[in-house]
Every structure is written in structure tokens, then in C-alpha cells.
Amino acid sequence: MGVPFYGKQWESVPPENHGLFQPAKPAANPTPLYGVIAANMIGHGFMRYWDPVAQAPYLYNETTGTFVTYDDPEALAKKAAYVMKHHLGGIMFWEYTGDPNNVLLDAINTGLHRKVMTAK
């Protein structure tokens, strides 16, 4: 499974449903790195939401109409559990520099080294 250490950003997103499934325009910086998202967006005008279908977080800034999708440690733990449950070959990631504090890499490492609990 491939996972990015960056997000996808859109602008001019209406506030309905916190921006989820709304029309949008490409952002000037369409792919912010996770380190930038964690340091400069979360808690800085952006509200974090969880998409239960995608099992992934997203951010929305109602003031600026900016919407960002990304993976965080919670989402990557779920993806690692999926990989283990379905006996996939592993997880690869790109843009290693996007995770300067290794929080995403640590979530993947922890998730892939957990034993999968199965019901008997």
C-alpha cells in the first residue's frame, strides 16, 4: 500500500459539510507536507474532522474556505492494520522529508509490528 507524507489542498470551498464533497479550486500550494500541516494548519484556523468512510482525517478552515486531505498517525495505524489483516506485502511512502518528527513513520512501524487479533 502506498501512502503520502503530504496532503492535498483546495481553495474556495463552501462551508457545507465542513467542506467535504464540495466544489473547489486548486490551491496555490496544492501539496503541503505533513510537517507543515501539523505545525502550521492544525490548531491555526483549521479544524480537524474525520471521514468515517475513508477512515482518514481532513482539515477545513471556514474563514479562508481551505480544505485539506491528509494522513495522520491515526489513519496510518488503520492502514497498517488493513495491511496486516489482508496479508499484504507492506506499506511504502513517499516524500520522506514530509515527516520531520517521524510521527507517521512511527505509526507505520508500530502498526506493522502489531499482531493481528483474530476471533476463533
N, C-alpha and C positions, 0 to 999 in steps of 0.2 A: 504494500500500500504506500502511495506517495503522499507526503504532507508538506505543505509550505510553511516556512517560518516567517511569513509575511501575510498581510491582509489584502483585501480588495476594497477600494473606497469609491463612493459615488457622491455626487452633489445634487442640489435642487430636489431633494427627496421630500415628498409631502409627509406630514406627521401621522397620518392614519396608520394604525397598527405599528407604531414606533418605527415607521419606515419600511417594515417588512412587506414585500410583494408590491412595492410602489414604483412608479416610473422614476427614472433617474437619468442624470447626465454623467459622463465620465469625469472624474476628478482630475485636477492638475497633477496631483501625486497619486496615481491610481493603486500603487502597491507599497504602502508603508510597511516597514519591517516590524516584526513583533516587538522588538525592544523600544521602538518609537511609540507603538500603540500602548504598551504597558506604562511607559514613562510619561507620555505627553497627552494621551487621549483618555484613558480610563481615570475617572475622577476629575477630569479637567474639561467639563462641559459635556462629556459623553456619558450616557447611561448604558450599562451593560444589560442585555436581555439574553434569554436562552430560547433557542428554537428546538422544541421537543421532538420534532420530526427529524431534523437534520442532526440532532444531538450536538449542536455547536452554538457558540455564543455569537452575538453581533452587538455592535455599538450604534447608538443613534444620538445625534446632537440636534435637538429640536430648534435651537436658536439659529444654527447655521444650515440646517437641512442636510447634514452629512451623515452617511450611512456606511458602516464598515463591517465586513465579514472577516473572520479570522479564526484560527485555532488557538486555544489556550491549554493549560495543563489538564483541566477537566475534560475537554474534548479529546485530547490526545490519549488520556487514560482510557476513555471509552473506545477509541480506535484501536488501541493496543489490546484491549480485552476482546474486541472483534477478531483481530488477527489471531490471537491465541485460540479462541473458541473454534474458529474455522480452519485452524492449522495452516495458515498462510505462511509464506516464506519470511515475512518480516515487514519492517517499515523503513522506507528511505525518505530523506528530507532534503530540501534544497534551500539555499541561502542561509548557510550555517551562521553567518555574521548577524542574522536577524535575531538571534537568541544569545545576546551577550552575557547573560547571567545563567545560562544553561537550564532554565526552568522548563523549557519544552523538551530538551534532550533528556533531562532527568525524569520527566513524566513518561517519556517513551521507554527509557531504560527500566524504570520501576514496573511499568505495565507489562513489558515483555518478559520480565523475570518473575512474575506472579504466577502461581499455579492456578489453573482454571478449575473452579469448583463445579462438579457435575453431580446431578441428582442420581441416586441409584435406585 
